[in-house]
């Protein structure tokens, strides 16, 4: 891996999507076998909707937007389709102050696309993921590299990042995406061992560990034993917790109802990692993540509620009763 002359605080590597939000006024929610919850719509009918909203999404783009909102020098490394959607995403990130010089428009390829159905604060995502051709390219000097959702072929990019850490000393955070979840932990545990931080939700932790264990403490211990520096686990309305092999902490979620849960995990991750980049202890970074995600889910879309440092410090005072407390391991 080579470095260019620029430098930044964090490079975010992952997918971006063109998201279209559809708000449903009426639908039927039903439980099915296996305790799955399904959203049901009238079959064969035309359903009027409010004006759909077009936004940039995807794990990589969401985290990059969160980091730049906190004032970090942020670069986005991603592969987009060579189409109108890809150009729209690249230009939108550029307007927000994110360095997109590492972003590629792949010829004769489509951009990832999602239709997001919103109902009662939860979302159902209909997603299209294009095949990708990933090629390692020169990086900037950076404090952190954040690895998240990528399509098949991600391994060579992740491996170049791990190898670069040994030489250049940056830190690595990993938040696995759907393809990494499908591959299973055995496909990228070598990267996990190089990670300073791994962020997953509770269901992802159970899936990757092939366990039905429900204890947060038990899951944290099992995951940390795989070799990462700090394991952080989010759990929707239950908040988040983490473990560094010596100390464990838990923090509650903010006490209000979500309008749109899309981007909750990414906004938590960008708040958490931004706090670390700015020199805070990971215990305190948990609150950055919780406040950022709480703000984001109070609005529609993964970017509209992103906090700045100024607003975050105001929220610190407003929600001073929400703070990380020790977990007995």
Secondary structure, DSSP 8 states (H G I E B T S, - for coil): --EEEEEEEEEEES--EEEEEEE-S--EEEEEGGGEEEEE--TT--------EEEEESHHHHHHHHHHHTT--EEEE-EEESSHHHHHHHHHHHHTT-B-TT-EEETT----EEEEEEETTEEEEEEE----------EEEEEEEEE----TTHHHHHHHHHHHHHHH--EEEE---HHHHHH-GGGTHHHHTT-SEEEEEHHHHHHHTT-----HHHHHHHHHTTT-SEEEEE-GGG-EEEE-SS-EEEE---SS--S--TTHHHHHHHHHHHHHHTT--HHHHHHHHHHHHHHHTTSSSSSTT---HHHHHHHHHHTTT---EE---
